[in-house]
Amino acid sequence: MMSVLFFTAMLTVDLILMALFQVDHSAVTLSFIPAASLIYIAFNMIDEPFGKAVFWAFFAGLIFDLMLYNALFDYALSMVIVVIIVRIWSKHLSESIIERIMLGMLLIFVREGALYGLALIQGFTIIHIPTWLTTRVFLTILGNIPVILLVIGWLEIRQDVLASQQRKQRKKERVSWYRLK
């Protein structure tokens, strides 16, 4: 239940930022695409079973596809790719905030790259890679650094709430097994 609540909060942050910063699909001006729910799912699903992580990523991507009127399954497939990459790389990372920020920036780049590749394969875009990097990816990665920090803060709050709930549950137990160690 807690994961659904926090995911809904991150999805709301994404929707608010999408309403504030309109995307220019003509590649004339810089574009900012928020990624709070992507980062939340990627960071939250590191310790979860693989099937659950892929399901949540696909579900979140499908929501974005429907809300943004994109080609169906573009965001869904790109978010699944991102979750798979996080699962592979998370085994080699520590929990430092710098590494989490860098991983978040890399995940945004991978998602945007997957979306660009899918659009290029399907014939939806003819934008060249340098134009795509300067108009879409540059501001998206830099603008999402505060969003990444927000998600990391939300995950820390969530972890503290869960730890508090576990402590309360342990106090209610008749035999405190954790004290017998």
C-alpha positions in Angstrom: 0.0 0.0 0.0 2.8 2.4 0.9 4.5 1.8 -2.5 1.3 2.6 -4.4 0.9 5.8 -2.3 4.4 7.0 -3.0 4.2 6.0 -6.7 1.0 8.0 -7.0 2.8 11.0 -5.4 5.7 10.7 -7.9 3.3 10.4 -10.8 1.5 13.5 -9.6 4.9 15.4 -9.5 5.5 14.2 -13.1 2.1 15.4 -14.2 2.5 18.8 -12.5 5.9 19.3 -14.1 4.6 18.2 -17.5 1.8 20.8 -17.2 4.3 23.5 -16.3 6.9 22.7 -18.9 5.5 21.9 -22.3 7.5 19.6 -24.6 8.5 21.0 -28.0 8.3 18.1 -30.4 9.6 20.2 -33.3 13.1 20.3 -31.7 13.3 24.1 -32.0 13.6 24.9 -28.3 14.9 23.0 -25.3 12.6 20.4 -23.8 12.3 19.2 -20.2 10.7 15.8 -19.5 10.3 15.0 -15.8 11.2 11.5 -14.6 10.1 11.3 -11.0 8.1 8.1 -11.4 10.8 6.5 -13.5 13.5 7.2 -10.9 11.1 6.1 -8.0 10.3 2.8 -9.7 13.9 2.2 -10.6 15.3 2.9 -7.1 12.4 1.3 -5.3 12.5 -1.9 -7.3 16.2 -2.7 -6.7 15.3 -5.0 -3.8 12.0 -6.3 -5.1 11.5 -9.5 -7.2 12.3 -9.1 -10.9 8.8 -9.8 -12.1 7.3 -7.2 -9.8 9.8 -4.6 -10.9 9.1 -5.3 -14.6 5.3 -5.2 -14.0 5.5 -1.8 -12.2 7.8 -0.3 -14.9 5.5 -1.6 -17.7 2.4 -0.3 -15.8 3.9 3.2 -15.3 5.1 3.4 -18.9 1.6 2.4 -20.1 0.1 5.1 -18.0 2.5 7.6 -19.6 1.7 6.3 -23.0 -2.0 6.8 -22.5 -1.7 10.2 -20.8 0.8 11.7 -23.4 -1.0 10.2 -26.4 2.3 8.5 -27.5 2.6 5.5 -29.7 1.4 2.7 -27.5 4.1 0.8 -25.5 6.9 3.3 -26.2 7.2 4.5 -22.7 6.3 1.1 -21.3 9.2 -0.6 -23.2 11.7 2.1 -22.4 10.8 1.9 -18.7 11.2 -1.9 -18.7 14.6 -1.5 -20.3 15.6 1.0 -17.6 14.5 -1.3 -14.8 16.5 -4.2 -16.3 19.6 -1.9 -16.5 19.1 -0.8 -12.9 18.9 -4.4 -11.7 22.2 -5.2 -13.5 24.1 -2.1 -12.3 22.7 -1.9 -8.8 24.8 -4.9 -7.8 27.9 -2.9 -8.3 26.9 0.4 -6.7 26.9 1.6 -3.1 24.3 3.7 -1.5 26.0 7.1 -1.7 24.0 10.0 -2.9 26.4 11.0 -5.7 26.2 7.5 -7.2 22.4 7.6 -6.9 22.3 10.9 -8.7 24.6 9.7 -11.4 22.6 6.5 -11.8 19.4 8.6 -12.0 20.9 10.8 -14.7 22.1 7.7 -16.6 18.6 6.1 -16.4 17.0 9.2 -17.8 19.5 9.2 -20.7 18.8 5.5 -21.3 15.0 6.1 -21.3 15.3 9.0 -23.7 17.7 7.0 -25.9 15.3 4.1 -25.9 12.4 6.4 -26.9 14.6 8.0 -29.6 15.5 4.6 -31.0 11.9 3.4 -31.0 10.8 6.6 -32.7 13.6 6.3 -35.3 12.8 2.7 -36.0 9.1 3.4 -36.4 9.7 6.4 -38.6 8.2 8.9 -36.2 11.2 11.2 -36.2 14.0 12.3 -38.5 15.9 14.3 -35.9 19.6 13.8 -36.0 21.4 12.6 -32.8 23.2 16.0 -32.1 19.9 17.9 -32.4 18.2 15.3 -30.1 21.0 15.5 -27.6 21.0 19.3 -27.4 17.2 20.0 -27.6 15.8 17.1 -25.6 18.3 15.3 -23.5 20.5 18.1 -22.2 17.8 20.0 -20.3 16.0 16.8 -19.3 19.0 15.4 -17.5 20.0 18.7 -15.8 16.4 19.6 -14.9 15.8 16.2 -13.3 18.7 16.5 -10.8 16.3 18.2 -8.2 13.7 15.6 -9.1 16.2 12.8 -8.4 17.0 14.5 -5.0 13.3 14.7 -4.3 12.8 11.0 -5.1 15.8 10.0 -2.9 14.3 12.0 -0.1 10.9 10.4 -0.5 12.5 6.9 -0.5 14.3 7.8 2.7 11.0 9.0 4.3 9.4 5.8 3.1 12.1 3.7 4.6 11.9 5.6 7.9 8.1 5.1 8.0 8.5 1.4 7.4 11.1 1.1 10.1 8.9 2.9 12.6 6.0 0.6 11.7 8.3 -2.4 12.3 9.4 -1.0 15.7 5.8 -0.5 16.8 4.9 -4.0 15.7 7.8 -5.5 17.7 6.8 -3.6 20.8 3.3 -5.2 20.6 4.8 -8.7 20.5 4.6 -10.7 23.7 8.2 -12.1 23.3 10.7 -9.7 21.9 12.8 -12.1 19.8 15.1 -9.4 18.6 16.3 -8.7 22.2 17.3 -12.3 22.7 20.1 -12.2 20.2 
